[in-house]
Amino acid sequence: MSTPQTTASDKQWAPLIALKNKVVFPGELVSLVFERESSVTALNTKDLYMVGTKGRIVRVWRMPEGPMGALIEGEEREELTSITQENGYFQTKYAPLAQHPADKTEAEVEALMRYAKHALRDLINQGMSAPLGMLNEVFSEDVEPGRLVNLTAAVLNISNKEKQSLLETEDVFTQLQDISQYLAKEKEVMDMEEKVQQETQKQMGKQAKENMLREQMKAIEKELGSGSQEQSEYGEIEEAVETADMPDEVKKKARKELSKLKKMPPFSPESSNIQNYLEVLTDMPWGKTDQTSIDLDEAQTVLDEDHYGLPDVKDRILEYLAVEKLNDKPQGSILCFVGPPGTGKTSIGKSIARTTGREFSKVSLGGVRDETEIRGHRRTYVGAMPGRIIQGIRNAKTSNPVMMLDEIDKLGADFRGDPSSALLEVLDPAQNKEYTDHYLDVPFDLSDVIFITTANELSTVPEPLLDRMEVIDFTGYTDREKLEIAKRYLVPRVLEQSGLSADILSFTDNALLRIIRRYTYEAGVRNLEREIAKIARKVAKEYLIKETEDFSMTVSVRQVNKYLRGEKYEETLINKKNEVGIATGLAWTPTGGDILFVETNIFAGEGQLTLTGQLGKVMQESAQAAYSYIKANAKTFGIDPAVFKSKDIHVHVPAGAIPKDGPSAGQAMATSIVSALTGQPVRREVGMTGEINLRGQTLRIGGVKNKVLAAHRAGATTVILPKANKQDLEELPPQERRKMNFVFAEHFEDVYQAAFEDASLSSTEEQSQHAEQSQARAQASERYS
């Protein structure tokens, strides 16, 4: 029984709602739906309890073309004093039902409350549901005993008769005793229910359950007539297992997995996993190899057809193929192609496959940070699959392909493992004969695979991995080499992709050189191909608009400027005049060689040295070494030593957003500092590279070919190199080597004399001393040689 909130006293009438199979307690929220208006006429007032709960209407709603509902919150217990019926509805007068305080000690009441809370918490943990708000109030420290009884009784699974008895009980201690008994009884029932459930599950063992399900599946398949399909599917897998040229141990494992599959229900997850595993296992090219034949003359022809230039690379590949032909199998060394993007590393790998008659498989490793990407996932994981090496072999459908592991320098490592360590086994000829992928879980022979790796730089490749590879450098192309590559490969490829023919679009040599020198600045030819493709798209548009059969376009320098709009680079990138405090250094980057300017300013201060331009630790130390050498030998270059106490020096390398590091800018930094302190301008056409130590000696550096080509592209005509790098000039194309002057320095004083127009040491005696030191160094070098 529930009555909506009213201000009526026992002398006023209030609406009366009779509920069936529900007792509402104070503090409880209930939703009521009023479906049949005439249903109240069937009630007999003798059937009503005389104690109920006064309720407050929280919200009322009406469903579309349906009954009306209301959300009511119980407030307090009331005793009905009289009941009447008007117009088919009940009304009542009521009076509050007194709550008698417990005539027990406070400790006894507290003990019952604690027991009730503890028992309720156990029931909640065993799965009994209750509103969160109600639980927060029940378990609060300041909850009243009557409030605890009402809220607990509202969610407890007891009969309506027992709930009504609780509602009518006036003594709060008696209420606490009753609710504690009900909680204990419910706990006993839930414990028994849990025990029965456990015993039932135990009796229904895994094998019995599977047998039951299997028999049911057979009966269903018999009714559906689908049993033959399952047998046919498993028969295909069995045939694939038996016909595959697997080693005995592998075939034994495959048969074992197949036997397990046949005993499983077709739709179980484990069945699907085993089926996928057997498909991978039978798809592997066990014993399948390409018929290889190596003709060195044909190999030379293929390499020349596919690539222009790269003579050193081609010679090393022919040597590799010659040894393989003599051994009738891969020689064991792993080739690592290192060079800037767009220099032909991947295409050379394809040419090797074409030359040897093998399939080509490319595995991209850039950004791989998970070891399982290489070794594969164990089959216990959801979505497990083989590693990339085994997937590459599977896709190649042969066990002796040419496999290119691309971007090996961009492997990562994190908490999931180190992929580069996983590659150690793959690239070790002594171990990869029985390479075991975690997914396959059986050995696979990789010894007949020709592995080739590519990288833009080697600094990020771990030493143990690098030790297993033979490095072949792919340096940048000269302008003339780029011109020939464009004429032979890029323009025909772009025409084919654009749907044009050579009769419709062609380029003059000067036009291509203009694109190379004014619109691209790179070691490779990727951007060059993009710029040519951009012109081809514009010409294709004009061709379709004009719709003339005799349309023909020969792109000249003028058309290049029209179609590409706005030159991106100047013919020469070096300074337009000799300037004080600015030296041109040569740098190596993963994308090829480049030039960098070292700028120095001096101003009044306390002799501090400031370095900016996002310089790395090694480069900062190189600048410190240059500064210390100049400070110690100031008089040699006509510098007043007092300037180091009264002036601050600021060395900056522009392009501050780009991190820079390495020791090879030491000579350029020393030259820039000397220029700023002496006021002598540095020759603009001179580029320099070389490490400097505290004694001023010029030390050997790397990347000479890329740096010299960068200097040539930028317009420098003289390059200062460490004398120890003299033999590296043999790598340069003869044509470019003849166009440039080279100064081979042993000491910074050699750099000083070449970098400044009016360079002279401070005294004849010191010049003579320097000459004697240079002669002594030369004699020592000859004795060493």
Buried (B, 14 or more C-beta within 10 A) or exposed (E): BBBBBBEBEBEEBBEBBBBEEEBBBBBBBBEBEEEEEEEBEEBEBEEBBBBBBBBEEEEEEEEEEEEEBBBBBBBBBBBBEEBEEEEEEBBBBBEEBEBEEBEBEEEEBEBBBEBBBEBBEBBBEEEBEBEEEBBEBBEEEEBEBBBBBBBBBBBBEBEEEBBBBBBBBEBBBBBBBBBBEBBEBBBEEBEEEEEEEEEEEEEEEEEEEBEEEEEEBEEEBEEEEEBEEEEEEBEEBBEBBEEBEBBEEBBEBBBEBBEEBBEBEBEBEEBEBBBBBBEBBBBBBBEEEBEBEBBEEEBBEBBEEBBBBBEBBBEBBBEBBBEBBEEEEBBBBBBBBBBBBBBBBBEBBBBBBBBBBBBBBBBEBEEBBBBBBBBBBEBEEEEBBBBBBBBBBBBBBBBBBBBBBBBBBBBBBEEEBBBBBBBBBBBBBEEBEEBBBBBBBBBBBBBBBBBBBBBBBBEBBBEEBBEBBEBBBBBBBBBBBBBBBBBBBBBEEBBEEBEBEEEBBBBBEEBBBBBBBBBBBBBBBBBBBEBBBBBBEBBBEEBEEEEEEEBEBEBBBEBBBEBBEEBEBEEBBBBEEBBBBBBBBBBBBBBBBBBBBBBBBBEEEEEEBEBEBBBEEBBBBBBBBBBBBBBEBBEBBBBEEEBBEEBBBBBBBEEEEEEBBBBBBBBBBBBBBBBBBBEBBBBBBBBBBBBBBEEBBBBBBBBBBBBBBBBBBBBBBBBBBBBBBEEBBEBBBEEBBEEBEBBBBBBBBBBBBBBBEEBEBBEEEBBEEBEEEBEEBEEEEEEEE
